[in-house]
Amino acid sequence: MKADAASDLFSVVDYGADEGYFSISTAFAFPQATVIAVDMGGVGGSIWKKGDYDVLKIQETKIGDYGVAPRVVICQTAAKPDHFFALDKAGTGHDYQFVLSVFHWFTMEDRQSFEKVLVRLFRNAKTTFIELPIAGDYSERFMKQVGSQYFTKWYDGRSDIAQIIRDSLIAQGATGVVKKIGSVKWLPGDKKKGERDWDREVFRVDLDEHAPLPFDCHAHFAIYGCAPETNPAKVAYSKCVDAD
């Protein structure tokens, strides 16, 4: 992600922004960036140990602390596959998008539906940074994950996420570069049982044929159905940059 001059403005959508780590870090590092941080919000449970604070309120505080308003705007909504198709239909898109820990919430019923959604998402942006659920060896320890009843159908016996992405591009008549850019240790295997360790991986996807669509914050907000500023988290920074 780069810009050559101050005039090289670019747009970013961060799906599942949570506390805003990537949204705020991007805006802080790149004064040319406008970022829509998409998250439903809510109080974190015991897994995340966020205490009694809504993640959007945490994000609101950090936007102020790092001085990135009004270039980071909060959209309180749940990301949905329909959004990706609606953006294309409306003729609007963005330059970059983060899609991390999002797809396990989706409920596509089969491989073909998953591939359509995934590639339509890619076509919304010039570059996508994405993490997909790990099916591993399809053993019981993987089936405890949220959404496993769906993503095991999408993967159709496959475990290599890079290949799953490439197969999806081919199935939808698209070409592009899929590059693994990072991973974190996730699920250690029991060596006594001969189990391997599994990492959560992040990939960068750049489509070859991408034709940039103009960025329109208001159109994005309308398609996403963002909650207005007064509902229900009551966070600031929830209006498009050029709003009155």
C-alpha positions, 0 to 999 in steps of 0.5 A: 500500500503506497502513494507517491505524493500528497495528492495521491488520495486513496480509499480503504474499506476495513470490513470487521474493523473491530477496535479499528487497529487497521483502519486507524493505523492506515489513516495514521501512516497515510495522510492520503487515505480515507477509510470506512471502518465497518463493524457491527459493534458490541461488547466483547466477550470473554474470548476478546477480554474487552471488558464492558466497552463497545468496540466502536466506542474504543475505536471512537476514542482511538480516532481522536487520540491519533488525530485521524478524523475525519478521514476515518469514518465508522459504519455501524453495520454487519458486512454481508455478501450482498454488499459486494454485488450492490457496490458493483451495481452502483458503480462505486468501489475503493482502492484497498480493502481489509477482510480479516475474520469476516467470512466465517460469519457468512452462510453461503450454502455451497462452493459455487456460491462462495466463489461468486461472493469471494471474487465479487468482493475482489472486484470491488477493490484494486487490492484485497488483504484477506484472511479466510477460515482454516479447515485444516484436516477437517477433524473435530478440533476444526469443526468447533469454529463458528461457521464450520458447517458452511466453510467446509462446504466451500472448501470441498475437501481442500485445505490450502487457502491460497489454492482455494482463492486461485481456484475461485478466480479461475471458476469466475473467469478472473485472473490475478496475483495471490500472495501470502503476506503473513501468518500467526500461530493459531492451532498447535497440533498434538505431536503425540497424535501426529497432528501438525500445527496450523497458522492463520494466514493473510493473503494479498490479492490483486486482480489483473483486469481490475478497472478502478471504480470511483469511490463514493462514501455516501453510496457506500453508507447507503449500500451498507445500511450504516446506523446513523450517528444516534443509533445505537452505539452513539459514536462520533465520526460516523458521517462521510468526510464531505458531509455537512 
